[in-house]
Amino acid sequence: MQLPLHIPQIDRFSDDELVQFCLANPELNIERDENGILYINMSPTHLLTSSNNSELNGEFVIWNRKAKAGKVIDSSGGFFLKDKSMKAPDVAWIRREQWDALSKKEKHSFPYLAPDFVLELVSDSDNLHTVKGKMGKWLDNGVRLAWLVSPDEKLTYIYRPGHPVETKTFTEMLSGENVLVGFETVLAEILEE
């Protein structure tokens, strides 16, 4: 569940102020939408959601260690996007060229870039319709492949720029296609429902 945060007498945090606010409140998972509204994502999650998120991150880390193709980012990593939002997906992946182009200062903050891949895991407190809207915004900001994983439905919604949303059941093979080259997983084998 996301709660909007209203701060009196401040219309909008600058990007630097937002980074400072996030660093001062590390126990909060904070995002900003394109209109400047801050959202506090309720934390902590249930153990099952946390375990599933760890398993998902692990799949990408294991693949990436072998492929050496980029960097896997967990749910604590935020990104400033071209629509002026700042979002932090459950899993993100940045190709090596994007990562290497970041300065040390950018790596110690929230960079101005869209990850190549994002994954959002629907938790018990999430509204599926709201999270689906968020996926479209990821694509609008330059993400090349995005997965919305819905344990209750046992479905993964696959988002690609310029294509209709595709769904796959947890028993079907998911492929990283031309973004996460060589990545494959079957979510039924790693997620607990």
C-alpha positions as CSV (number, residue, x, y, z in Angstrom):
1,M,0.0,0.0,0.0
2,Q,1.2,3.5,-0.8
3,L,0.4,6.5,1.3
4,P,0.7,10.0,-0.2
5,L,2.9,12.3,1.9
6,H,1.9,16.0,2.2
7,I,4.5,18.4,3.6
8,P,3.1,21.8,4.4
9,Q,4.8,24.8,2.9
10,I,6.8,22.8,0.4
11,D,5.3,22.5,-3.1
12,R,7.9,20.1,-4.4
13,F,11.2,18.7,-3.2
14,S,14.1,19.4,-5.6
15,D,15.9,16.2,-6.6
16,D,18.7,16.9,-4.2
17,E,16.2,17.5,-1.4
18,L,14.5,14.3,-2.2
19,V,17.8,12.4,-2.0
20,Q,18.5,14.0,1.4
21,F,15.0,13.2,2.6
22,C,15.4,9.5,1.6
23,L,18.9,9.3,3.2
24,A,17.5,10.8,6.4
25,N,14.7,8.2,6.5
26,P,16.3,4.9,5.4
27,E,13.5,2.9,7.0
28,L,11.0,4.3,4.5
29,N,10.6,3.2,0.9
30,I,9.9,6.6,-0.8
31,E,8.9,7.3,-4.4
32,R,7.8,10.5,-6.1
33,D,5.3,10.6,-9.0
34,E,5.6,12.8,-12.0
35,N,3.4,15.5,-10.3
36,G,5.8,15.8,-7.3
37,I,3.7,13.9,-4.9
38,L,5.7,11.7,-2.5
39,Y,4.5,8.2,-1.7
40,I,5.6,6.2,1.3
41,N,5.4,2.5,0.5
42,M,4.5,0.7,3.6
43,S,7.2,-1.5,5.1
44,P,8.1,-4.0,6.2
45,T,6.4,-6.6,3.9
46,H,5.1,-10.0,5.1
47,L,7.7,-12.7,5.2
48,L,6.3,-14.5,2.2
49,T,6.6,-11.3,0.0
50,S,10.1,-10.6,1.3
51,S,11.1,-14.2,0.7
52,N,9.7,-14.1,-2.9
53,N,11.4,-10.8,-3.6
54,S,14.7,-12.3,-2.4
55,E,14.3,-15.3,-4.6
56,L,13.6,-13.1,-7.6
57,N,16.6,-10.9,-6.9
58,G,18.7,-14.1,-6.5
59,E,17.7,-15.3,-10.0
60,F,18.9,-12.1,-11.6
61,V,22.1,-12.0,-9.6
62,I,23.0,-15.6,-10.4
63,W,22.4,-15.0,-14.2
64,N,24.2,-11.6,-14.1
65,R,27.3,-13.1,-12.4
66,K,27.6,-15.5,-15.3
67,A,26.7,-13.0,-18.0
68,K,28.6,-10.1,-16.6
69,A,26.3,-7.9,-18.6
70,G,25.4,-5.2,-16.1
71,K,24.2,-4.6,-12.6
72,V,21.2,-5.9,-10.6
73,I,19.6,-3.3,-8.3
74,D,17.3,-4.2,-5.4
75,S,14.2,-2.4,-4.1
76,S,16.3,0.1,-2.2
77,G,17.7,1.6,-5.4
78,G,15.9,4.6,-6.9
79,F,15.9,6.2,-10.3
80,F,15.1,9.8,-11.4
81,L,13.1,9.4,-14.6
82,K,12.5,11.9,-17.4
83,D,8.9,12.6,-16.3
84,K,10.4,14.0,-13.0
85,S,9.3,11.0,-10.9
86,M,11.6,9.0,-8.7
87,K,10.8,5.3,-8.6
88,A,12.3,2.2,-6.9
89,P,11.3,-1.1,-8.5
90,D,11.6,-4.4,-6.6
91,V,14.2,-5.5,-9.1
92,A,16.0,-3.5,-11.7
93,W,18.8,-4.3,-14.2
94,I,21.1,-1.8,-15.9
95,R,23.3,-2.9,-18.8
96,R,27.0,-2.6,-18.4
97,E,27.3,0.5,-20.7
98,Q,24.8,2.4,-18.7
99,W,26.4,1.5,-15.4
100,D,29.9,2.3,-16.6
101,A,28.7,5.7,-17.8
102,L,27.6,6.7,-14.3
103,S,30.0,8.7,-12.2
104,K,30.9,7.7,-8.7
105,K,28.6,10.5,-7.4
106,E,25.7,9.1,-9.4
107,K,26.3,5.6,-8.1
108,H,26.0,7.1,-4.6
109,S,22.7,8.7,-5.3
110,F,19.6,8.1,-7.5
111,P,20.8,8.4,-11.1
112,Y,18.9,10.1,-13.9
113,L,18.3,7.0,-16.0
114,A,15.7,4.4,-16.8
115,P,16.8,0.9,-16.0
116,D,16.8,-1.5,-19.0
117,F,14.6,-3.9,-17.1
118,V,12.3,-3.7,-14.0
119,L,10.2,-6.1,-12.1
120,E,7.5,-5.2,-9.7
121,L,6.2,-7.9,-7.3
122,V,2.5,-7.4,-6.2
123,S,2.4,-7.7,-2.4
124,D,-0.7,-8.3,-0.3
125,S,-1.2,-4.6,0.3
126,D,-0.8,-3.5,-3.3
127,N,-3.7,-2.5,-5.6
128,L,-3.1,-4.5,-8.8
129,H,-4.7,-1.8,-11.0
130,T,-2.4,0.9,-9.5
131,V,0.7,-1.2,-10.0
132,K,-0.3,-1.9,-13.6
133,G,-0.5,1.9,-14.2
134,K,3.0,2.2,-12.7
135,M,4.3,-0.4,-15.3
136,G,3.1,1.8,-18.2
137,K,5.0,4.7,-16.7
138,W,8.2,2.7,-16.5
139,L,7.9,2.1,-20.3
140,D,7.0,5.7,-21.0
141,N,10.3,6.6,-19.3
142,G,12.5,4.3,-21.3
143,V,12.4,0.9,-19.7
144,R,12.9,-1.8,-22.4
145,L,11.3,-4.8,-20.6
146,A,9.1,-4.9,-17.5
147,W,7.5,-7.7,-15.6
148,L,4.7,-7.4,-13.1
149,V,4.6,-10.6,-11.0
150,S,1.2,-11.3,-9.4
151,P,1.4,-14.3,-6.9
152,D,-2.4,-14.2,-6.2
153,E,-3.1,-14.7,-9.9
154,K,0.0,-16.8,-10.6
155,L,0.5,-14.6,-13.6
156,T,3.3,-12.4,-14.9
157,Y,2.4,-9.4,-17.0
158,I,5.1,-8.7,-19.6
159,Y,5.4,-5.1,-20.8
160,R,7.4,-4.0,-23.9
161,P,7.4,-0.6,-25.6
162,G,5.0,-0.5,-28.5
163,H,3.5,-4.0,-27.8
164,P,0.3,-5.2,-26.0
165,V,0.8,-6.6,-22.5
166,E,1.3,-10.3,-22.6
167,T,0.6,-12.7,-19.7
168,K,2.3,-15.9,-18.7
169,T,1.4,-18.4,-16.0
170,F,4.0,-19.2,-13.3
171,T,4.5,-22.6,-14.9
172,E,5.6,-21.1,-18.3
173,M,9.2,-20.1,-19.1
174,L,10.0,-16.4,-18.8
175,S,12.7,-15.1,-21.1
176,G,14.8,-12.0,-20.8
177,E,14.5,-11.7,-24.6
178,N,16.9,-9.2,-26.2
179,V,17.3,-7.2,-23.0
180,L,18.5,-9.8,-20.4
181,V,20.1,-12.1,-23.1
182,G,20.2,-15.7,-22.0
183,F,18.0,-15.2,-18.8
184,E,15.3,-17.7,-18.3
185,T,13.2,-18.7,-15.3
186,V,10.0,-20.5,-14.3
187,L,8.5,-18.7,-11.4
188,A,6.6,-21.8,-10.1
189,E,10.0,-23.3,-9.3
190,I,11.2,-20.4,-7.2
191,L,8.2,-18.6,-5.7
192,E,6.0,-19.7,-2.8
193,E,2.3,-18.8,-3.0
